[in-house]
């Protein structure tokens, strides 16, 4: 509900100074509860960020555990440093683990008291995410999160979302709209990656074109599984480093 705050749920946000096309204003690290707290997504290995997370953990009576949404280094790189400095171990603690494959195959979200979802790169505070696969499961996970009647979404990047229902509906609609645009492009005879991207991802800035190609691949896999893919469609060549991306 609009107006609900992190403080109401005893959650603190520490944002890393690593802005960019994929990280938006930086990676969001969250500290949940106290005596002890849990750290969600430690973030990149930047000394000032690690110091800030440790200081907030100490204010909250120490860290009992670390919950990681996925393995990309902008979320996970600081794990060893925080384990060493706080003694915390990897584990969800009081948080419910919710599988949200799509951005990566191992992606999960965490839900606190059925009210706050820490979504990593499954849902961002602004813009959309690139999907490497498991698109059917990803869409179902978004719908399942929406049914919970959440009060807040704490994304891995961007601002906290105080209207989760609208955000999750927007995310599902966005993906289905891309699918319809892709189907229309295929119907018009588009078969190459560049033509499909130009037709269905024409709003993607140049810096995100490779990410768009990754997502195109996920959509093509979904269409193929559903028997909707035409013959002779080129598949994007996704570098292994991005498919299992640590970006």
C-alpha positions, 0 to 999 in steps of 0.5 A, spaced: 500 500 500 502 506 498 505 510 504 508 503 507 515 504 509 521 500 510 522 502 517 515 499 519 518 493 517 524 494 521 528 494 514 534 498 512 537 499 505 544 500 504 545 502 496 552 501 493 556 506 489 556 502 483 551 505 478 550 503 471 546 500 465 544 494 469 545 496 476 541 503 475 543 507 481 547 501 484 546 495 488 541 495 494 543 491 500 538 490 505 538 489 513 532 485 516 530 485 523 535 485 529 538 481 534 540 479 530 539 481 523 539 478 516 543 481 510 539 480 503 544 481 497 551 483 500 552 487 494 559 488 490 566 488 494 567 495 495 570 497 501 565 503 503 559 499 501 562 493 506 563 498 511 556 501 511 553 494 511 557 492 517 556 498 521 548 497 520 549 490 522 552 492 528 547 497 530 542 492 529 545 487 534 550 483 529 548 479 523 545 472 524 545 470 516 546 472 509 540 471 504 542 471 496 537 472 491 542 470 485 550 469 484 551 475 480 557 479 482 554 485 483 549 482 489 554 476 491 561 479 491 561 482 498 559 475 501 566 472 503 568 479 506 561 480 510 562 472 512 569 474 515 567 481 518 560 479 521 561 471 522 554 470 519 553 464 514 549 463 508 542 462 509 535 465 509 533 465 517 526 468 518 525 469 510 521 465 506 524 462 500 520 463 493 523 460 487 523 466 481 527 463 476 528 467 469 534 472 470 538 466 472 536 459 473 538 459 480 534 466 482 530 466 488 526 472 492 525 472 499 518 474 503 518 477 510 512 476 514 508 475 507 508 482 506 515 484 504 518 481 498 526 482 496 526 480 489 533 481 487 533 482 479 526 478 478 523 485 479 527 492 479 524 498 482 524 501 475 525 499 468 525 491 466 530 485 467 533 481 462 531 474 462 536 468 460 530 462 460 525 459 464 520 464 462 514 460 463 516 459 470 518 466 471 511 469 469 508 464 474 512 466 480 510 474 478 503 472 479 504 468 485 507 474 488 502 478 486 497 474 489 500 475 496 498 482 497 504 484 498 506 491 502 513 492 499 517 490 494 525 491 495 528 490 489 535 489 487 536 496 484 532 502 483 527 505 488 523 501 493 516 499 490 510 501 495 505 499 490 507 491 489 500 489 485 501 495 480 508 493 479 507 486 478 501 487 474 506 491 469 511 486 469 507 481 467 503 485 462 510 488 459 513 480 458 506 478 454 506 485 450 513 483 448 511 476 446 505 479 442 510 484 438 515 478 437 509 474 434 507 479 430 514 480 427 515 473 426 508 473 422 511 479 418 517 474 416 522 477 421 527 471 422 534 474 424 536 476 431 537 483 428 530 484 425 527 481 431 530 486 436 529 492 431 521 490 431 520 488 438 525 491 442 526 497 438 526 501 445 532 498 448 538 503 448 544 500 445 547 499 451 542 494 453 541 491 446 545 484 448 541 484 454 535 484 449 538 479 445 538 474 451 531 476 453 529 474 446 532 468 446 528 466 452 522 468 449 524 464 443 524 458 447 518 459 450 514 460 443 518 453 441 516 449 447 508 452 446 509 450 438 508 457 436 515 458 433 516 458 425 521 455 422 528 458 420 528 463 426 535 465 428 537 464 435 541 469 438 548 467 440 549 468 447 556 469 450 556 464 456 559 470 461 552 473 460 548 467 460 551 465 466 552 473 467 556 476 473 554 483 471 
